[in-house]
Amino acid sequence: MDRPVRILVADDDAPTRRLLSAALSLEGLYEVVTARDGAEALKIYHDSPGFDLVLTALAMPAMSGFELTEKIRALGSDIPILVLSSLTTDQSIASALEAGADDYLQKPVDLRKLRAAVAELIDRYRSRRAARPAGAGGGAAQPAGGRREPVVRNVESGTFVELTSLTDTHLAERFQRFAERALAMCLSDRERSELRLALEEIVRNAIEWGNQNDPTKELRLSYCLLPDRITFRVEDEGAGFNPTALKDPSVDPQAHIRERRASGKRMGGWGIFLAKKMVDEVTFNSRGNVVFLTKYLRRGGSIAGAVPAPPANDTAVLAAPPMPQRRTTRLLRKTTRLLRKEDPRFNAAQQGS
C-alpha cells in the first residue's frame, strides 16, 4: 500500500494554519503537519523525512518563507514548495522563484485554486520520483553544475527574470507557472490561458526539436515584464531553422498531415502557428534557435504604452502589427480539428490550459 501523501504547512497565523490544515485534510487525501514559523518547519522537515510538499507563508518571524525555501533547496531536495503571500508585486513573485519555490498563490487564498495547485505539484513530484533510476536520491535531477539559479533584477520600471538549466521539463514548467502568476493582475483568464498555451508550445519545441531531449544541452528561459508588455525569450542549443520558410499548416491541415507522414516526420509545425494566434508578436533570431513572444498588457480596455521599436537587424519578425489588436481563436479552433486526433502533444497542451 502506498504511504499517505504528507504536507508540511508553515504559517505564523494560527487561524490560517487551521484553515489550511482543514482544507487539505478534508477528503482524507493528505496528512498535514503544521509549523508556527520557518524555523520550526525546517526542524520538522529534518526530524521527520518523507514529505511530498511544503506549503509556506512568506512573512514569518524567526525564519521567513524565503529562508525556509532556500535552506530546503540547499539540502539538494526538489520537493515542491508552494508559497502563500499577500504581496502581489511581480518582484515578490520573481523573488519566490529565485529562492527556489515551485508555485505562488495570493492570500487570502482561494481554496479551490489551492487544492488544484497542491494536487498538480504532488502529482508531478511523484511522477519524477517514479521515473528516477533505482537507487537515485531525492535531490534535484540535474547533474552537478547543470543548473543556475534564476536571475531576478529590476529593469526599466519592470522585472527581468532568467532561468538557465540543462534540458529539464520540470524547470520549464516551474518558470511558466511563475510567469503566469506575475500576469494575474494584467490579463484576463482567457488571455492567460492563451499565453500559457503559446509558451508551452514554444518551450516544448525548444526541448524536443531544438535540444532533441538531450540532457547535456542548455535551455535558457527569460521574461521581461514592463508596464505595457511582457516579452518571453526561449533559447535552445539546437541547429535552428529558417523562420522565413515556415508554412502555415492551417491553410490545408490535411495536406500538412500527409506531408509530415510522407517525409517520415512526426507531427509538428503547429507550435509557432498556435503562438502567432495567441500573442501579439513572434520574433526569431537569424539562426532560428531563439524566439521572442510579446504580449501587450491591456488596462482599462486599451493597450498601455507605445508600440516598441523594431527589432535588431538579425531578427525576422513573423507578426508585428503597428497597433496589436485582440486576436480571435475561432480560426484556430476550426483549422486544428484534425490535429486534435493526430497529435497527442496538442491534446495535452489544450487539457492543461
C-alpha positions in Angstrom: 0.0 0.0 0.0 1.3 3.4 -0.9 2.2 5.7 2.1 0.0 8.7 2.7 0.8 12.0 0.9 2.3 14.2 3.5 2.2 18.0 3.5 4.2 20.4 5.8 2.4 23.7 6.4 4.3 26.7 7.8 2.4 29.9 8.8 2.7 32.1 11.9 -1.1 32.9 11.9 -2.9 30.1 13.9 -6.3 30.6 12.2 -4.7 30.3 8.8 -2.8 27.2 9.8 -6.1 25.6 11.0 -7.9 26.7 7.8 -5.1 25.3 5.5 -4.9 22.0 7.5 -8.7 21.5 7.4 -8.9 22.3 3.7 -6.2 19.9 2.8 -7.3 17.1 5.2 -11.0 17.3 4.4 -11.2 14.4 2.0 -8.6 12.3 3.7 -6.2 12.6 0.8 -3.3 14.3 2.7 -1.7 14.0 6.1 -0.9 17.6 7.2 1.7 18.6 9.7 1.8 22.3 10.8 4.6 24.6 12.0 4.4 28.1 13.5 7.3 29.6 11.5 10.1 28.7 9.1 12.5 27.6 11.9 10.0 25.1 13.3 9.1 23.9 9.8 12.8 23.3 9.0 13.3 21.3 12.2 10.2 19.1 11.4 11.5 18.7 7.9 14.8 17.4 9.2 13.4 15.2 12.0 10.5 13.7 10.0 11.6 13.0 6.4 9.2 11.9 3.7 7.1 15.0 3.0 5.7 15.4 -0.5 5.1 19.1 -0.4 5.9 22.2 1.7 3.3 25.0 1.9 4.7 28.1 3.5 3.8 31.8 4.1 6.5 34.3 3.1 6.4 36.7 6.0 7.1 34.9 9.3 9.1 35.5 12.4 12.3 33.5 13.3 12.6 32.4 9.6 10.8 33.7 6.6 9.3 31.5 3.8 12.1 32.8 1.5 14.8 31.5 4.0 12.9 28.2 4.5 12.8 27.6 0.8 16.5 28.5 0.3 17.5 26.1 3.1 15.5 23.2 1.8 16.9 23.7 -1.7 20.4 23.9 -0.2 19.9 20.4 1.1 19.6 19.3 -2.6 15.9 18.5 -2.3 13.5 19.0 -5.2 10.4 18.6 -3.1 7.7 21.0 -4.4 7.3 24.2 -2.4 4.2 26.3 -2.7 4.3 29.8 -1.1 1.4 32.0 0.0 1.7 35.7 0.3 -0.5 38.8 0.5 2.2 40.6 -1.7 1.2 40.7 -5.4 4.0 42.6 -7.0 5.9 40.9 -9.8 9.1 41.5 -7.9 7.9 39.4 -4.9 6.7 36.6 -7.2 10.0 36.6 -9.1 11.9 36.6 -5.8 10.0 33.5 -4.7 11.1 31.8 -8.0 14.6 32.9 -7.3 14.5 31.3 -3.8 13.5 28.0 -5.3 9.7 27.9 -4.9 7.6 25.9 -7.4 4.4 28.0 -7.2 2.9 31.1 -5.7 -0.6 31.9 -4.6 -2.0 35.1 -3.2 -3.6 35.5 0.2 -6.5 35.3 1.0 -6.2 32.0 -0.9 -9.0 30.6 -3.0 -9.3 27.0 -1.6 -10.2 25.6 -4.9 -7.1 27.0 -6.5 -5.1 25.8 -3.5 -6.2 22.2 -3.8 -5.7 22.3 -7.6 -2.1 23.7 -7.2 -1.3 21.2 -4.5 -2.6 18.2 -6.4 -0.7 19.2 -9.6 2.6 19.8 -7.8 2.4 16.5 -5.9 1.4 14.5 -9.0 4.3 15.9 -10.9 6.7 15.3 -8.0 5.7 11.7 -7.6 5.9 11.1 -11.3 9.5 12.5 -11.3 10.4 10.2 -8.4 8.9 7.2 -10.1 10.9 7.9 -13.2 14.3 8.1 -11.4 16.7 5.2 -11.8 16.7 2.7 -8.9 19.0 4.0 -6.1 18.8 7.6 -7.2 18.5 10.1 -4.4 15.7 12.6 -3.7 17.6 15.6 -4.8 17.4 17.6 -8.0 17.7 15.5 -11.1 20.2 17.9 -12.8 23.8 16.9 -12.9 26.2 18.9 -10.8 26.8 22.3 -12.3 23.9 21.8 -14.8 21.6 24.4 -13.3 22.0 28.0 -12.5 19.7 29.7 -10.0 17.1 32.1 -11.5 18.4 35.6 -12.1 16.0 38.4 -11.0 16.6 42.1 -11.4 14.7 45.3 -11.9 14.9 46.9 -15.4 13.2 50.0 -16.8 10.4 50.1 -14.2 9.8 46.4 -14.7 11.2 43.0 -13.7 13.6 40.7 -15.6 13.7 37.0 -14.8 16.0 34.4 -16.4 16.4 30.7 -15.7 19.1 28.7 -17.3 19.5 24.9 -16.9 20.2 21.7 -18.8 17.2 20.4 -20.7 14.6 19.8 -17.9 10.8 19.9 -18.4 10.3 20.3 -14.6 12.2 23.6 -14.5 10.4 24.8 -17.7 7.0 24.1 -16.1 8.2 26.0 -12.9 9.2 29.0 -15.0 5.9 29.1 -16.8 3.8 28.9 -13.6 5.6 31.9 -12.1 5.3 33.9 -15.3 1.5 33.2 -15.2 1.2 34.3 -11.6 3.0 37.6 -12.4 0.4 38.2 -15.1 -2.6 37.5 -12.9 -3.4 41.2 -12.5 -2.7 42.2 -16.1 -4.6 39.7 -18.3 -8.0 38.1 -18.3 -8.4 34.4 -17.7 -8.8 33.8 -21.4 -5.7 35.8 -22.3 -3.6 34.0 -19.7 -4.8 30.6 -20.9 -3.9 31.5 -24.5 -0.5 32.9 -23.4 0.2 29.7 -21.4 -0.6 27.5 -24.4 1.7 29.6 -26.7 4.6 29.5 -24.2 4.1 25.8 -23.7 4.3 25.1 -27.4 7.5 27.2 -27.9 9.2 25.7 -24.8 8.3 22.2 -25.9 9.7 22.9 -29.4 12.9 24.1 -27.8 13.2 20.9 -25.7 12.0 18.3 -28.2 13.1 19.8 -31.6 15.9 22.2 -30.6 17.7 20.2 -27.9 16.4 16.8 -29.1 15.6 16.0 -25.4 19.4 15.9 -24.9 20.0 16.4 -21.1 23.5 17.8 -21.8 22.2 20.7 -23.8 21.2 24.0 -22.2 17.8 25.7 -22.2 17.5 29.4 -21.4 14.2 30.9 -20.4 13.5 34.5 -19.5 10.8 37.1 -19.4 10.8 40.9 -19.0 7.6 42.3 -17.5 7.2 46.1 -18.2 4.2 48.3 -17.5 2.9 47.9 -21.1 4.0 44.4 -22.2 5.6 41.1 -21.3 8.3 39.6 -23.6 9.4 36.0 -23.2 12.7 34.7 -24.6 13.3 31.0 -25.2 16.7 29.8 -26.4 17.9 26.3 -27.1 21.3 24.9 -28.3 19.8 23.2 -31.4 20.9 23.9 -35.0 17.9 26.2 -35.5 15.9 26.7 -38.7 14.9 29.3 -41.2 11.9 31.0 -39.7 11.0 32.8 -43.0 10.5 29.3 -44.7 7.7 28.3 -42.2 4.5 27.2 -43.8 1.1 27.9 -42.3 -0.4 24.5 -41.6 -3.9 26.0 -41.1 -4.1 26.7 -44.9 -4.6 23.0 -45.6 -4.4 20.9 -42.4 -4.9 17.6 -44.3 -2.1 18.3 -46.7 0.1 19.2 -43.8 -0.5 15.9 -42.1 0.0 13.9 -45.3 3.3 15.8 -46.0 4.6 15.1 -42.5 3.7 11.4 -42.7 5.3 11.0 -46.2 8.6 12.6 -45.0 8.7 10.2 -42.1 8.4 13.0 -39.6 6.2 13.0 -36.5 3.5 15.6 -36.2 4.8 19.2 -36.0 4.7 22.6 -37.4 1.8 23.8 -35.3 3.6 25.3 -32.2 4.6 28.5 -33.9 1.2 28.8 -35.6 -0.5 28.5 -32.2 1.8 31.1 -30.7 1.2 33.6 -33.5 -2.6 33.3 -32.9 -2.3 33.9 -29.2 0.3 36.6 -28.7 1.0 40.0 -30.4 4.5 39.4 -31.8 6.6 36.3 -32.6 10.2 37.1 -33.4 13.2 34.8 -34.2 16.9 35.5 -34.4 18.5 34.8 -37.7 19.7 31.3 -36.7 16.2 30.3 -35.6 17.1 28.9 -32.1 15.9 31.9 -30.1 12.3 33.0 -30.1 10.7 36.1 -28.6 7.0 36.2 -27.7 5.4 39.6 -26.8 2.0 40.2 -25.3 0.8 43.7 -24.8 -0.9 44.3 -21.5 -4.3 45.9 -21.6 -5.5 48.1 -18.8 -8.9 49.8 -18.8 -9.7 48.4 -22.2 -6.7 49.9 -24.0 -3.2 48.9 -24.6 -0.8 50.5 -22.2 2.3 52.3 -23.5 3.6 52.8 -27.0 4.5 50.3 -29.7 8.1 49.1 -29.3 10.9 50.0 -31.7 11.6 47.5 -34.5 13.9 44.6 -33.6 17.6 44.4 -34.4 18.8 43.6 -37.9 19.5 39.9 -37.1 15.8 39.1 -36.4 12.9 38.1 -38.6 9.6 39.4 -37.5 6.7 37.0 -38.2 3.9 39.1 -36.7 4.4 42.7 -35.7 1.3 44.8 -36.2 1.7 48.6 -35.8 -1.1 48.5 -33.2 -1.8 45.0 -32.0 -5.4 44.1 -31.9 -7.2 41.3 -29.9 -7.0 38.1 -31.9 -9.8 35.7 -32.1 -9.2 32.0 -31.7 -12.1 30.9 -33.9 -9.8 30.2 -36.8 -7.5 28.3 -34.5 -10.3 26.0 -33.3 -11.6 25.4 -36.8 -8.3 24.6 -38.5 -6.8 22.4 -35.8 -9.7 20.0 -35.6 -7.8 17.3 -37.3 -4.7 17.9 -35.2 -6.6 17.0 -32.1 -6.9 13.4 -33.4 -3.3 13.2 -34.8 -1.0 14.9 -32.2 -1.2 13.9 -28.5 1.0 16.9 -27.7 -1.7 19.3 -28.8 -4.3 17.5 -26.7 -2.1 17.6 -23.7 -1.5 21.3 -24.1 -5.2 22.0 -24.5 -6.1 20.0 -21.4 -3.5 21.8 -19.3 -4.9 25.2 -20.3 
